[in-house]
Amino acid sequence: MRIGDAAAAAGTTPRALRLYEERGLLPPAERTPSGQRRYGDADVALVRVIRDLLALGLTIEDLRSRADRLPLLAREPAPACGSAEAAGSGLAPVVDRRIAALDAEIARLTRRRDELARRTRQAP
């Protein structure tokens, strides 16, 4: 399928597919004789996995470090998050670092909220 069809099937845009390819998350697409990108069902499944992981708060750079392992998560049926197969994808250290970063951000925002509330209560 062509880039527009693949993007629509994955719930994204052609621009996103090009970006994922540029950043190494998606292998270079096959090309038609006229040079147009051509994608298969496995590529669409991989894009869905990438989008799901990005929606969970991982970054492109996080995923880039494990791009070679992402196809393991795109297989049908997809492995459960806690399964040995999912753990074998090599994403656990990346996820652990992202969770630690989110925890630190939550703590920082909680302190900011508490300080704002304290100052508001003190206002005349």
C-alpha positions, 0 to 999 in steps of 0.5 A: 500500500502507498504511504497515504493508505498505510498512514490512514491504516495506522491512524497517523499521517504520511509525514509521521511515517517519513519521520519514523523512517528518518529516525530509524524507528521504521525500516526504509520502505520498499520503493515502487519503480517510480520511487513511491514508498510501499508498505505492508501489513507488518509495517502498519502494525509496527507504526501502531506499536510506535504510536502506542508507545509514544502515546504512553510517554516514551520519546522517539529517542527512547524508542530509537535505542531499541528500534531493532526490538520493536517488531517483536511487539508488532507481531500478531497476536501482540504480546501482553505487556507483562509477558516474557516476550514483551520483556524480551523486547528490551524496552524494560530499561527504557520504560524504567527510565521514562517512569523515573523521569515521570515520577520526578516531574510529578514530584516537581509539579506537586511541590509547585502546586503545594507552594501555590496553594500555600501562598494563596492561603496566605494572601489577604 
